[in-house]
Amino acid sequence: MTINEIQDLIKFIAKAGVTEVEIEKKDFKITIKSEIPKKKGASAQAGETVIQVPMAAVPAAAAPAAPVVPAAPAPAAEAATSASEEDQYITVKSPMIGTFYRRSAPDKDAFVEVGNSVGNGDVLCVIEAMKLFNEIESEVSGKIVKILVDDNSPVEYDQPLFLVDPS
């Protein structure tokens, strides 16, 4: 069973309102438990997922990732000012889910720093997904104004990574 099949199964169980499902095959066993709220109209909470698999059967990457907690919102006045400033810049977004790295190796220099000029096709960062390191190249020319993600941190699909001044 692939990770995508497991994710689809979890989504299906959440939609169906089932509280527990257990699937057992010759090489693995998976148990998915969901806590359904007792109050009518309450939204479903993420339940507990238990996956029991022999160590040799599935790589460690198959375990579900912990949810990412969003940062606290900025004050309204500060957000309005930074939003108007950021409108003039081009946002480079993550094309995939994975782990963001600013450098190719821990002992190497970062691909780009704030203030660096980048051209079309220049490597900005690396995103690791499923043990594959994907170079993220610039699709615009300009100057890096802001790096929006910390090194060695998880990123989501379409998450802003860099602000580039195209002028």
C-alpha positions as CSV (number, residue, x, y, z in Angstrom):
1,M,0.0,0.0,0.0
2,T,1.5,3.4,-1.0
3,I,1.4,6.6,1.0
4,N,-1.1,8.0,-1.5
5,E,-3.4,5.1,-1.0
6,I,-3.2,5.5,2.8
7,Q,-3.9,9.3,2.5
8,D,-6.9,8.5,0.3
9,L,-8.2,6.0,2.8
10,I,-7.9,8.5,5.7
11,K,-9.8,11.1,3.7
12,F,-12.5,8.5,2.8
13,I,-12.9,7.5,6.4
14,A,-13.2,11.1,7.5
15,K,-15.9,11.8,5.0
16,A,-17.8,8.6,5.8
17,G,-17.9,9.3,9.5
18,V,-16.5,5.8,10.4
19,T,-14.8,5.7,13.8
20,E,-12.3,2.9,13.2
21,V,-11.0,0.8,10.2
22,E,-8.5,-2.0,10.3
23,I,-6.9,-3.5,7.2
24,E,-4.6,-6.5,7.5
25,K,-2.7,-8.1,4.6
26,K,0.1,-10.6,4.6
27,D,2.9,-8.0,4.8
28,F,1.3,-5.2,6.8
29,K,-1.5,-4.1,9.1
30,I,-3.0,-0.6,9.3
31,T,-5.5,0.7,11.9
32,I,-7.1,4.1,11.5
33,K,-9.1,5.5,14.4
34,S,-11.1,8.7,14.2
35,E,-12.7,10.7,17.0
36,I,-16.1,12.1,15.9
37,P,-17.3,15.1,17.9
38,K,-20.4,14.4,20.1
39,K,-22.0,17.8,19.5
40,K,-24.1,18.4,16.4
41,G,-22.6,21.1,14.1
42,A,-19.1,20.8,15.5
43,S,-16.3,20.3,13.0
44,A,-14.5,16.9,12.9
45,Q,-11.2,16.9,14.8
46,A,-8.2,15.1,13.4
47,G,-8.2,11.7,15.1
48,E,-5.5,9.3,16.0
49,T,-3.9,7.3,13.2
50,V,-2.1,4.1,14.1
51,I,0.0,2.4,11.5
52,Q,1.6,-0.9,12.4
53,V,4.0,-2.2,9.8
54,P,6.9,-4.5,9.9
55,M,10.1,-2.3,9.8
56,A,11.4,-3.9,6.5
57,A,8.1,-3.5,4.7
58,V,7.7,0.3,4.5
59,P,10.3,3.0,4.6
60,A,10.2,5.5,7.5
61,A,9.0,8.2,5.2
62,A,5.6,6.5,5.0
63,A,4.6,7.8,8.5
64,P,2.2,10.7,8.4
65,A,3.7,14.1,9.1
66,A,2.8,16.2,12.1
67,P,0.4,19.1,11.3
68,V,2.1,22.5,10.8
69,V,0.8,25.1,13.3
70,P,0.4,28.6,11.6
71,A,2.2,31.6,13.1
72,A,0.2,34.2,15.1
73,P,-1.3,36.9,12.8
74,A,0.5,40.3,12.7
75,P,-1.2,43.4,13.9
76,A,-3.6,45.0,11.4
77,A,-1.7,48.2,10.8
78,E,1.6,46.4,10.3
79,A,0.0,43.8,7.9
80,A,-1.6,46.6,5.8
81,T,1.8,48.4,5.4
82,S,3.7,45.2,4.6
83,A,1.0,44.0,2.2
84,S,1.2,47.2,0.1
85,E,5.0,47.0,0.1
86,E,4.9,43.4,-1.0
87,D,2.5,44.0,-3.9
88,Q,5.3,45.5,-5.9
89,Y,7.4,42.3,-5.6
90,I,7.1,39.0,-7.3
91,T,6.5,36.1,-4.9
92,V,8.4,32.8,-5.7
93,K,6.2,30.0,-4.3
94,S,7.0,26.4,-3.5
95,P,6.0,24.0,-6.3
96,M,5.7,21.0,-3.9
97,I,5.5,19.9,-0.3
98,G,8.8,19.0,1.3
99,T,11.7,20.4,3.4
100,F,13.3,23.7,2.3
101,Y,17.0,24.0,2.2
102,R,18.9,27.3,1.4
103,R,22.2,25.4,0.6
104,S,23.1,22.2,-1.2
105,A,25.0,20.8,1.8
106,P,25.6,22.0,5.4
107,D,29.1,23.1,4.7
108,K,28.3,25.0,1.5
109,D,27.2,28.6,1.0
110,A,23.5,29.5,0.6
111,F,22.3,29.6,-3.0
112,V,21.0,33.2,-2.6
113,E,21.0,35.9,0.1
114,V,18.9,39.0,0.5
115,G,20.2,41.6,-1.9
116,N,21.6,39.1,-4.5
117,S,20.6,39.5,-8.1
118,V,19.1,36.4,-9.7
119,G,18.4,35.6,-13.4
120,N,16.0,33.3,-15.1
121,G,17.1,29.7,-14.3
122,D,19.3,30.5,-11.3
123,V,18.9,28.0,-8.4
124,L,17.2,29.7,-5.4
125,C,16.9,26.7,-3.0
126,V,16.4,23.0,-2.8
127,I,13.3,21.2,-1.6
128,E,13.6,17.6,-0.4
129,A,10.5,15.5,-1.1
130,M,10.6,11.7,-0.5
131,K,14.4,11.6,-0.3
132,L,14.7,13.5,-3.7
133,F,16.4,16.9,-3.7
134,N,14.7,19.2,-6.2
135,E,16.4,22.4,-7.2
136,I,14.0,25.3,-7.4
137,E,15.0,27.7,-10.2
138,S,14.0,31.4,-10.6
139,E,11.5,32.1,-13.2
140,V,12.1,35.8,-13.0
141,S,15.1,38.2,-13.0
142,G,15.6,40.7,-10.2
143,K,16.9,41.1,-6.7
144,I,16.1,39.0,-3.7
145,V,14.3,41.3,-1.2
146,K,13.2,38.8,1.4
147,I,13.6,35.1,2.3
148,L,10.3,34.0,3.8
149,V,11.2,30.5,5.0
150,D,13.8,29.4,7.5
151,D,16.4,26.9,6.4
152,N,15.6,23.2,7.1
153,S,11.9,23.8,7.6
154,P,8.8,22.1,6.1
155,V,7.0,23.9,3.3
156,E,3.6,23.4,1.8
157,Y,2.6,23.5,-1.9
158,D,2.2,27.1,-3.1
159,Q,3.8,28.5,0.1
160,P,5.7,31.8,-0.6
161,L,9.4,31.3,-0.4
162,F,11.1,34.5,-1.7
163,L,10.2,38.0,-2.6
164,V,11.9,39.3,-5.7
165,D,12.1,42.9,-6.9
166,P,11.8,42.7,-10.7
167,S,13.2,46.2,-11.3
